[in-house]
């Protein structure tokens, strides 16, 4: 599909996971470009603060919708509210909300905490598409953005739920792009690498000693800027930082990194504890 640049001024965007991290910075960046926003996250107070900050800067005030996307059906309800707010004309949906869980799959199994990760990371974006694609097709335009993760190519121990849910979303994104290839709808995958946010998985792993040395994480602001640049130029995949392309394009490298790093994780202790921690919807 030929790249179609997006002029963000006046564009109507539904953004999930907007209260913190990349989502918050993305809301600020999009608003500064003149986009009209519906923003969603669990915490109403953080959404209200963000809305006030954007309005105080002289940009269109976002419409905040407090939503817990770990609840089945919440995504469809959010889409309906956004459509109603925008007069049934949404140009872009950015599925940025994420949830994670650190722990042993052999102990956690399909517990509710594990199912929550999939509800937020996979089922929510798919539900959004089902709710919004018909309207986009009727209007003859639209963009669906799925935020995945570099972890899809680095299968670290104890991060199986987060990694597999993001891998599933990445595969679904590629498939959806082909499904919609003969339509005016654009499908974009955003692949963040190491970013200094609350969902940074390396901080949650139980290391035997010190964590391995890695490249410094990038800031949420720089990630948001990269996403906005990619959307404006019509990219189908936005990877930031750029070195994160290595495990994506050379999966053997990602598996090697996971194998070497995995030896330093206290997996035996995790098997005793089972569930180490979860981080809810952003």
C-alpha positions as CSV (number, residue, x, y, z in Angstrom):
1,X,0.0,0.0,0.0
2,X,1.3,3.4,-0.9
3,X,2.3,5.5,2.1
4,X,-0.3,8.2,3.0
5,X,0.9,11.0,5.1
6,X,-1.3,12.2,7.9
7,X,-1.9,15.8,8.7
8,X,-2.6,15.7,12.4
9,X,-4.3,19.1,12.8
10,X,-8.0,18.4,13.2
11,X,-7.5,14.6,13.2
12,X,-9.8,12.8,15.6
13,X,-7.9,10.3,17.6
14,X,-8.8,7.8,20.3
15,X,-5.8,7.1,22.5
16,X,-5.7,4.4,25.2
17,X,-3.2,4.2,28.0
18,X,-2.9,7.9,28.1
19,X,-2.3,8.6,31.8
20,X,1.4,7.8,32.0
21,X,4.5,7.0,30.1
22,X,4.5,7.0,26.3
23,X,0.8,7.4,26.2
24,X,0.8,10.6,28.2
25,X,3.7,12.1,26.1
26,X,1.9,11.0,23.0
27,X,-1.2,12.8,24.0
28,X,0.8,16.0,24.6
29,X,2.6,15.6,21.2
30,X,-0.6,14.9,19.3
31,X,-2.4,17.8,20.9
32,X,0.4,20.2,20.0
33,X,0.0,19.1,16.4
34,X,-3.7,20.2,16.6
35,X,-5.3,16.7,17.0
36,X,-8.6,16.3,18.7
37,X,-8.3,13.6,21.4
38,X,-10.4,11.1,23.3
39,X,-8.0,9.8,26.0
40,X,-8.6,6.7,28.1
41,X,-6.9,5.0,31.1
42,X,-8.0,3.7,34.5
43,X,-7.2,6.7,36.6
44,X,-9.7,9.6,36.2
45,X,-7.5,12.0,38.2
46,X,-4.5,11.6,35.9
47,X,-6.6,12.0,32.8
48,X,-8.2,15.2,34.1
49,X,-4.7,16.6,34.9
50,X,-3.5,15.8,31.4
51,X,-6.6,17.3,29.9
52,X,-6.2,20.5,31.8
53,X,-2.5,20.7,30.9
54,X,-3.2,20.4,27.2
55,X,-6.0,23.0,27.4
56,X,-3.8,25.4,29.3
57,X,-1.2,25.1,26.5
58,X,-3.9,26.4,24.1
59,X,-4.7,23.2,22.4
60,X,-8.1,21.4,22.0
61,X,-9.1,20.0,25.3
62,X,-9.2,16.2,25.2
63,X,-12.3,14.3,26.2
64,X,-11.2,11.9,29.1
65,X,-12.9,8.5,29.5
66,X,-11.8,6.6,32.6
67,X,-11.8,3.0,31.5
68,X,-10.5,-0.3,32.9
69,X,-9.6,-2.3,29.7
70,X,-8.9,-5.4,31.7
71,X,-12.7,-5.9,31.9
72,X,-14.2,-7.8,28.9
73,X,-16.4,-5.5,26.9
74,X,-14.7,-2.3,28.1
75,X,-13.0,-1.8,24.8
76,X,-16.2,-1.9,22.8
77,X,-17.9,0.5,25.2
78,X,-15.0,2.9,25.0
79,X,-15.1,2.8,21.2
80,X,-18.9,3.6,21.4
81,X,-18.3,6.6,23.7
82,X,-15.5,7.9,21.4
83,X,-17.7,7.6,18.3
84,X,-20.5,9.4,20.1
85,X,-18.2,12.2,21.2
86,X,-16.7,12.6,17.7
87,X,-20.0,12.4,15.9
88,X,-19.2,8.9,14.6
89,X,-16.1,10.0,12.8
90,X,-12.8,8.7,14.2
91,X,-9.7,9.0,12.1
92,X,-7.1,7.2,14.2
93,X,-7.2,4.7,17.1
94,X,-4.0,4.2,19.0
95,X,-4.0,1.0,21.1
96,X,-1.3,2.0,23.5
97,X,-2.7,0.6,26.8
98,X,-0.6,-2.3,28.2
99,X,-0.4,-4.7,31.1
100,X,2.3,-7.0,32.3
101,X,2.9,-9.9,34.7
102,X,6.2,-11.2,35.9
103,X,6.2,-14.8,37.1
104,X,6.4,-18.5,36.3
105,X,3.9,-19.8,33.7
106,X,4.1,-23.3,35.2
107,X,2.8,-21.9,38.5
108,X,0.4,-19.1,37.3
109,X,-1.2,-21.0,34.4
110,X,-4.4,-19.3,33.2
111,X,-5.1,-17.4,36.5
112,X,-7.1,-14.2,36.3
113,X,-3.9,-12.1,36.5
114,X,-2.6,-13.8,33.4
115,X,-5.9,-13.5,31.5
116,X,-5.8,-9.7,32.3
117,X,-2.6,-9.3,30.4
118,X,-4.2,-10.9,27.3
119,X,-7.4,-8.9,27.7
120,X,-5.5,-5.6,27.7
121,X,-2.7,-6.4,25.3
122,X,-4.5,-8.5,22.7
123,X,-8.3,-8.6,23.0
124,X,-8.7,-4.9,23.5
125,X,-6.9,-3.9,20.3
126,X,-8.9,-6.6,18.4
127,X,-12.2,-5.4,19.9
128,X,-11.3,-1.8,19.0
129,X,-10.8,-2.8,15.4
130,X,-14.1,-4.7,15.2
131,X,-15.9,-1.6,16.6
132,X,-14.2,1.0,14.5
133,X,-13.3,-0.5,11.1
134,X,-16.9,-0.5,9.8
135,X,-17.2,3.2,10.5
136,X,-13.8,3.9,8.9
137,X,-14.7,1.8,5.8
138,X,-18.0,3.8,5.5
139,X,-16.0,7.1,5.6
140,X,-13.3,5.8,3.3
141,X,-10.4,6.5,5.6
142,X,-8.9,5.5,8.9
143,X,-5.7,4.4,10.7
144,X,-5.4,1.7,13.3
145,X,-2.2,1.7,15.5
146,X,-1.1,-1.2,17.6
147,X,1.7,-0.8,20.1
148,X,3.6,-4.0,20.5
149,X,7.1,-4.5,22.0
150,X,10.6,-5.6,21.1
151,X,10.1,-8.3,23.7
152,X,8.2,-10.2,21.0
153,X,11.6,-11.3,19.7
154,X,13.4,-11.7,23.0
155,X,11.8,-14.6,24.9
156,X,13.1,-13.9,28.4
157,X,12.1,-16.2,31.3
158,X,9.3,-15.1,33.6
159,X,8.0,-12.6,31.0
160,X,6.1,-15.2,29.0
161,X,2.7,-13.6,29.4
162,X,3.8,-10.1,28.4
163,X,6.0,-11.4,25.6
164,X,3.5,-13.8,24.1
165,X,0.6,-11.3,24.2
166,X,2.7,-8.8,22.4
167,X,3.9,-11.4,19.9
168,X,0.3,-12.3,19.3
169,X,-0.6,-8.7,18.8
170,X,2.3,-8.2,16.4
171,X,1.2,-11.2,14.3
172,X,-2.5,-10.0,14.4
173,X,-1.3,-6.6,13.2
174,X,0.5,-8.0,10.2
175,X,-2.5,-10.1,9.3
176,X,-4.9,-7.2,9.7
177,X,-2.8,-5.1,7.4
178,X,-3.1,-7.7,4.7
179,X,-6.9,-8.1,5.4
180,X,-7.3,-4.4,4.8
181,X,-4.8,-4.0,2.1
182,X,-7.4,-3.3,-0.6
183,X,-9.2,-0.7,1.6
184,X,-8.3,2.9,2.5
185,X,-7.6,1.8,6.1
186,X,-4.0,1.9,7.2
187,X,-2.6,-0.4,9.9
188,X,0.5,0.6,11.8
189,X,2.6,-1.3,14.3
190,X,4.6,0.7,16.8
191,X,7.5,-1.3,18.4
192,X,9.0,0.5,21.4
193,X,12.3,-0.8,22.6
194,X,13.8,-0.1,26.1
195,X,11.8,2.9,27.4
196,X,12.0,4.4,30.8
197,X,8.4,3.6,31.9
198,X,6.6,1.7,34.6
199,X,6.3,-1.3,32.3
200,X,10.0,-1.7,31.9
201,X,10.3,-5.5,32.3
202,X,14.0,-5.7,33.2
203,X,13.3,-3.9,36.5
204,X,10.9,-6.6,37.5
205,X,13.0,-9.7,36.9
206,X,14.6,-11.4,40.0
207,X,18.3,-11.3,39.0
208,X,20.7,-13.7,40.7
209,X,23.1,-10.8,41.2
210,X,23.1,-7.4,39.3
211,X,21.0,-7.0,36.2
212,X,23.1,-7.2,33.0
213,X,24.4,-4.0,31.5
214,X,22.1,-2.7,28.7
215,X,21.9,0.4,26.6
216,X,20.2,3.2,28.5
217,X,16.5,3.3,28.0
218,X,15.1,6.1,25.9
219,X,12.6,8.6,27.4
220,X,8.8,8.4,26.8
221,X,9.0,11.8,25.3
222,X,11.5,10.8,22.6
223,X,9.4,7.7,21.9
224,X,6.3,9.8,21.5
225,X,8.1,12.1,19.1
226,X,9.2,9.2,17.0
227,X,5.7,7.9,16.8
228,X,4.3,11.2,15.7
229,X,7.0,11.5,13.1
230,X,6.2,8.1,11.8
231,X,2.5,8.7,11.6
232,X,3.0,12.0,9.8
233,X,5.2,10.4,7.1
234,X,2.9,7.4,6.6
235,X,5.0,4.6,8.0
236,X,3.5,1.2,8.5
237,X,5.9,0.2,11.2
238,X,7.6,2.5,13.7
239,X,10.5,1.1,15.7
240,X,12.2,3.2,18.3
241,X,15.0,3.3,19.2
242,X,16.3,2.2,15.9
243,X,18.7,-0.4,17.3
244,X,15.6,-2.4,18.4
245,X,15.3,-3.4,14.8
246,X,18.1,-6.0,15.3
247,X,16.2,-8.6,17.2
248,X,13.1,-8.0,15.1
249,X,14.9,-8.5,11.8
250,X,17.3,-11.2,13.1
251,X,15.3,-13.3,15.6
252,X,18.3,-15.6,16.2
253,X,20.0,-12.6,17.9
254,X,17.0,-12.0,20.1
255,X,16.9,-15.7,21.2
256,X,20.7,-15.5,21.9
257,X,20.2,-12.4,24.1
258,X,17.3,-14.1,25.9
259,X,19.4,-17.3,26.5
260,X,22.4,-15.4,27.8
261,X,20.3,-13.1,29.9
262,X,18.1,-15.9,31.1
263,X,21.0,-17.6,32.8
264,X,21.2,-14.6,35.2
265,X,17.6,-14.7,36.2
266,X,16.6,-16.5,39.5
267,X,14.1,-18.8,37.8
268,X,14.3,-21.4,40.6
269,X,13.2,-18.9,43.2
270,X,10.4,-17.8,40.9
271,X,9.2,-21.3,40.6
272,X,8.9,-21.4,44.4
273,X,7.1,-18.1,44.5
274,X,5.0,-18.4,41.3
275,X,3.6,-14.9,40.9
276,X,6.2,-12.2,41.4
277,X,4.2,-9.2,40.4
278,X,1.9,-7.6,37.8
279,X,1.5,-4.1,36.5
280,X,-2.0,-3.1,35.5
281,X,-3.4,-1.2,32.6
282,X,-1.7,2.0,31.7
